[in-house]
Amino acid sequence: MSSSSESVPPAPAGPDRVDPAVWRLAFTIIVGALAAMFDTTIVSVAINDLARELHTPIATIQWVSTGYLLAMFATIPIVRWAQSALGGKRLWLGSLGLFLAGSLLCAVAWDATSLIVFRAVQGVSGGLMMPLMMTLIMQAAKGRHTGRVMATISLPIALGPILGPVLGGLLLAAGDWRLLFLVNIPFCVVGLWLAWRNLPDDRSGGDRGRLDVVGLLLLSPGAAAVVFGLSRTGAAGFGSAEVLVPLLTGLVLVAGFVAWALPRGTGALVNVRLFGHRSVASSSVLYFLSGATLYGAMLLLPLFWQQARGVDALGAGLLLIPQGVGTLLSRWVAGRYTDKIGPRTVALVGFSAVVLTTVPFAFVTAGTPDLLLMAFLLVRGLGMGVATIPLGSSAYVGLDHAQIPNATILVLIVQQIGGSLGIAVLAMILQHATAGAKTPDALIHAYGTTFWWSIGFTALAVPLCLFLPGRPKPVPAPGKTEAGVAAEA
């Protein structure tokens, strides 16, 4: 990773095109990233089938997902150092190759224990790939057209919830759970070939820096423990030792990391001083709330269709497709307008749309047509895409090349913890609300109550959008000076 301190200015407002080299690099990385994104959503709908096929209780087979998540969180903090030591190209090839190996191992797993271990291998590679994907593309963009570039980066994240559950249902219908992991192989193989051809060799010949071992021992297990504690809330209850012990331990470790990292600045595992940048701080808060909103809704909506509307898992996945389609369709418009009018206005419109289109689910009755709810989901998906694109774009405003990996790690950790907290809180509220629901109408009312809490999380984000950066300033194209751009403007 380059140690250049060259300042990266905000994205331009002009209509000039994105450098084709950036699109080529983005396409190369996205092909490989699709494997990880599909894998996560495919496996999430297969827990019951895996428990039955491997003759294992649900409580045990859940570690197929939990182990992946914890391994991913333990790995994310080292990406900045690993990129500096190995270079982005070699790190991407290594992480994608590890994901390929993990997929093959999962496909040949002989029992639940081996599958859980091999899924952790996938989690390690996923923890490397997620921040590295964003970092490499944003560094290549050099501060230009960040809205459109962020729309491209998030394409795998948008496609995963749309196609993953449906693909998982089809693969399980084919009769062999091993197909859930073999389907990753084409993406990995093509992604490796493209990366070998297209990614530049960016190894730095200068000082690569030393690994902050103390920071690693504090942050990696701390973040993983927080997420694990929150993930156990629905099963064990918030007041149980199973939740409080890892949660409090994790918070202490994370606080210890912050105290360790602040005086060390760039010498720490992750430079937490970046929270002093308004763009990083405001984006992180909104990423936290968006994580609670988006991940919490991913818990609520499938359960709503299955428990309150009486459809099966595959049917729920199909009914949720309009939301994914809306998210996908809005990305290009959101990216273009983020570059044109700035993240603040675009995010404000997006979060407001999510609030307004979630409200109808709080008033659903047994006679509400599915088609009407799907129409609201389509518009809700549009709002989600419009809301999230400017957050990623604004997080990098004013940062130089070397600060981008730190910012990526910070916002990813914040978003994932926000998502885990949102799921935990909504799971507790839903469990309490449905405890006494004996009739279908009472069950629908219980879901309506829980949806109001989800609406509240999203509504908190609306006024906070005003703290995001406003209209961007023009950026000189390659070969032009800033004075030349100002004269043209």
N, C-alpha and C positions, 0 to 999 in steps of 0.2 A: 504494500500500500504506500502510495506516495506520501511523503511528509511535508508536501508543499503547504504553505500558509496563504496561498493566493486566495483572496476573498472571492466568494461566489455571490454575485448580485442577484436580486430577485428575478423572477421569470418575466419575460417581455410581454408587452401588450400587443406587439405587432403581429401581423398575420403570416410572417415568414415560416417556412417549413422546419420541422424537426430534422436534424442531421440524420441521413439514412443510416449512418454507422450506429447511431443510438438505437434505431428501430431494429437493426440486425442483431445487436447485442441483446436487446430486450426479448426478441423472439427466441433467440438461442437459450436464454435463461428460463423463459416461461415454459418451454417444452419440457425441460427437466422438472420444473417446479410443479407442473400439473400432476405428476406421479404422487408427490407428497400430499397435495391438496385433495385429490380424489381418494387416496388411501384412507385419510382421516375420516371422511364422511361415509365412505363405503363400509368401513369396519364398524362405525357407530350404529348402523342399522342392523348389524349381524350378530349382536351380542347373544340374543336368545338362541339363534341357530348354532353358534359356536358352543354355547353351554350344552346344548342337546347332543351335538355331534361328538364332543370331547368328554361327555359324561361328567360334567363339572358344574358345581353350583354357580348361580349368577354372581354371588359375592366374590367368587374366585376369578371367574372369567372377565369381570369388570376390569381386572388389572391389565387386560390387553389394551384398554384405552388409558387407564390411569398410569401404567408403566411408561407408555409412550409419552404422555404429557409430562411426567416428572423428568424423564431423560432429556426431553426437549428443553425444559426450563433450566436444567443443570448445565446445558451446553451453550445456550444463547450468550451468556456473559463473556465467553472466551473468543467470540468471533472476531472482535477488533484486533486482539493480539495475534490470533491465528492468521488473519489476513495480512497483517504486517510482517509476520515471520515467513509465510509461505507464498504470498501473492494471491490475488483474487482468483486467477485462473486455476492454479493448482489446488486451492482450497475448494473451489466449486467442483472440479473433477473428482477430488477425493470424497467430498460429502455425497455427491450423486452416485459415485461408485459404491460407497458404503450403503446407501439406500437400496441400490440394486442387490447387493449381497444380503441385506436384511430381508428384502422381499423374497428372495429365493429360499432363505432359511425359514421364513414363516410358512412358505408353501410346503416345506418338507417336515414341519414340526410334527412330533409324534404324540404330544400330550399338551395339556394346558400350560404346564410349567415351561416347557421349551418354547411354546408360542409366546408367552409373556416375555421371556428373556429376549427372543428375537425381535419382538416389537420394540423393546427398549433400544436395540441396535438401530432400528428405524428412527426412533425418537432422537437419538444422538445426531443422526444425519439430518433430520428435520430441523433440529435446533441450530445447526450450522447453515442450512439452506435458507431459512426464512429471512433472517436479517441480512445475509449475504446477497440475496436476490435484490432487496431494496437498495442496499449500499452500492453495488456494482452499477446498477442502472442509473441511480441518481448521481453518482460520481461521473459517469459518462455524459450525462446531460449538462453538467457544468452550470447549473442554475437556470437553464433556458427551458421554457415550455414545461415547467414542472407539473402543471395540472394534467396536461395530456400524457406526460410520462408516467405519472402516478396512476392514471386510469389504466395504463397498460400493465404496470406492475401488479395491480390488484386484480387483473383478469383471472388468474388461477383461483383466487379467493372467492370471486363471484361465481365461477363455473362449478366449484366444488359442491356447494349446497344445491345447485340446480340438478346436476347430473349424477352426483355421488350416490344419493339414496336410491334413485331409479336404477342406476347401473348395479348397485349392490343387490337390489331386489331381483333383477334379472339374472345375475350370476348365481344367486342362491337358488333361484328357480331352476337353473341348469343342473343343480344337484350336487355340487362339490364346492365346499367352502374354500378350498385351496385356490380356486380361481380368483378370489378376492385379492390375492397377493400376486398371482401370476400376471394379472392385467397391468401391473406396474412396469413390467419388463420392457415393452416397446417404448414407453416414454423415456425410461432410463437409458436405453441403448441409443436411441436417436438423440436424446439430450446430450449424452457423452460425446457422440460424434460431432454434433454441432459445436459444442463447447471447445473441443480440441481444434476445430477449424477456425472458429470465429472470435473467441475471447483473446484479447491481447495479453501478452506476458507482462504483467505489471509488478514483478518482483522488484523491490527496492534494494539498491546497492548500499544504502546508508545504514544508520543505526536502526535495528529492528525493535529495540526496546526489550526490556525484561518482563517476563510474566509476573504479574502481581499475585503471588501465591496466597498471601494473606487475604487479599480481596476476593480471590476465587473461593477460598475456604469459607468466607462469610456470605457472599452474594449467591453463589450457585445453590448450596443447600438451603439458604434462607428463602429464596424465591420459590424453590420447589416445595418447601415445607408449608409456606403460606397457601400455595395452590392446592396441595394435598389436603390440608385442614379444611379449606373451603369446599373441596370436592366431596368430603365426607359428611357435610352438613345435612343433606337430604336423607341419608340413611341412618345417621346416628343422633341427629339433633344438635343444635348449636351449643348447648350447654354441656355436652358430653366430653369426657377426657379425650376421646378419639378425635375430636375436632379441636378442642382448646389447646392441647399439648403441642401438636405440630404447628398450629396457627400462631400461638404466642412465641414458640421457639423460633419460628421463621421470622416474625416481626422483630424480635430481638437481634437476630443475625443480620437482617437487612438494615436495621438502625445502626448496628455496629459497623456495617460496611460504609454507610453514609459518613459516620464519624471518622472512619479510616481514610476514606477517599477524598473528602473535602480539602484537607491541607495538601494533598498530593497532586490534585489537578489532573493533567494528562498522564502522570505517572501511575495513576490508579487503573484498576482493571477496566472500569468505565468512568468517564469524566462526568461526575454528577454536577459539576459547576455549570454545565450547559443548561441546567434548569434556571440559571440566571438570565438566559436569553428569553425575551418575551415570547418569541415564536415557539420555542421548544416547550416552555412552561404552559402556555395556553393550549397548545396542541395536545400536550400530555393529559391535561385535565379533561379535555373533550374526548380524547382517546379512551380514558378511563370510563367516562359515562357512556360512550358509544359501545364499549365492550360490554358494559352491564346491560345496555339496551339490546344489542344485536344478539349476544350469546344467551341472554335471558329469554328473548323471544324464540330462539332456536329450541329452548326447552319447552316453552309454553305452547307454541303453535302446533307441533306434531301431537302432543298429548291432548290438546283441545280437540283436534279432529278425531283422534282415536277414542277418547273417553267420553267427550261431550257430544260428538257427532256420530260415533259408532262405526268408523271405517277402520280397515286394517292398516298395517305399517306401510305397505306399498301404496295403498290408496291415499294415505296422508302425504306421502312423498310427492305423489302426482298432483294433489291439490295445492301443494306449496310451490309448484313450479312457477305460477305467475309472479310470485314475489321475487324469485331468482331471475326471471326474465326481465322484470322491471329494473332490478339492480344492474343487470348486464347492459340493458339498453341505455341507461342514464349515464354510464361512465364516460362516454365520449363527449356528450354535451357538458357534463360537469367539469371534465378536464379542460375543455376549450374555454368555458366561461370563467373558470378559476384563473386561467392565464390572462383573461381579458379584463375582468372586473375585480379580481382578488378573492382570496379564500373567505373573507368575512361574510360577504353577502351570500355567496353560494352555500356555505355551511348553514347560515341562518334559515334560508329557504328549505334546505334539505331536512334539518331537524324539525322544523315546524310541520313539514309535510308528514313526517313519521308520526308526530304526535296526533295530528288530525285524522290520519288513516288508521291508527290503532284504537281510537275512541269507539268506533262502531263495534269492536269485539267485546267491549264492556256492556253492550246493550243487546247482545245476541239472544234470541229466543229459539225454541225448538222449531219454529216455522220459518226462520230466516233462511232464504235460499243460499245454497252453496255458491251459486254463480255470482251472487252479489258480494259475498265474502271474498271470492277469488278476485273480483274487480278491485276491491279495497286493497287486497294483497299486492296486486300489480302496481297500484299507485304507491303503496307503502315501499315496495322494492325500489321504485324510482326515487323516492325520498331518501332511502338508505344509501343508494349510490351517490346521490347529490351531496349528502352529508359527509360521507367518509373521504371522498377524493380530496377536498380542500384541506383536510386535516393532515394528510400525508404530505401534501405540497407545502403547507405553511410551516411544518416542523423543520424544514431545511433552509428557510429564508435567513440570509445573513451568515450562514455557516461556511467555513472553508472546507476544502477537499478532505483534510485529515479529521475534521469533526463529524463528518457524515456517519461513519460507523458507530460512534458513540451515541449520536442522536437516534439512530435506528434501533439500537439495543434498548435505550431508555423507553422509547414510545412503545416498542413491542412488549416489554415487560409490564409496563403500566396498563396497556390494553388487555393483556391476558389476565392480569390480576383483577382488573375491573370486570372482565367477563366472568371469571370464577366467582367473584363476589355477587354479581347480578344473578347468576344461576343459583347460588346458595340461598340468597335472600328470597328469590321468587319460589324456589322449591319449598322453603319453610312456610311461606305464606300460602302456597297452594295446598300443602299438606294439612295445614290448620283449617283452611277454608273448606276442603273436601271431606274433612273427618266426619262431619255430621250430615253429609249430603246423601240422602237415601233415595231420592227420586231423580229422574233425568233433569227436571226443571231446577232442582236444588244444585245439581252438579254444574249446570250451565251458569247459574248465578255465582257459584264459587269461582269459576273461571273468570267471570266478569269482574269480581272483586280483585283477583290477582292481576288481571290486565290493567286495572287502574294504577297499581303500583308500577308496572312497567311503563305506563304513560308518564307517571311522575318522574321516573329516572330520566326519560327523554326530555321532559319539559325543563328539567334543571339545566340541560345543555343549551337551550335556546338563548337565554340572555348571555351566557358565557361566550357565545360565538362572537360577540362584539369585541372581545379581546384579541381576536385573530388579526393578522395583518390585513390591511385594506388593499386598495388598488395598487398593483405592482408598477414599478418604474421600468422604462425601456432598458433593455440590455443590448450592448453592442454585439453585432454578429461577428464571427471570426473575420479578422482583417479590418474591422472598423474600430474607431475610438469612441469613448463615451461622449466626447464633445460632438462627434459627427452624428451620433444618434439623437442627441439633444437638439441639434440644429434641424434634423429632419422632422422631429416631433413639433 
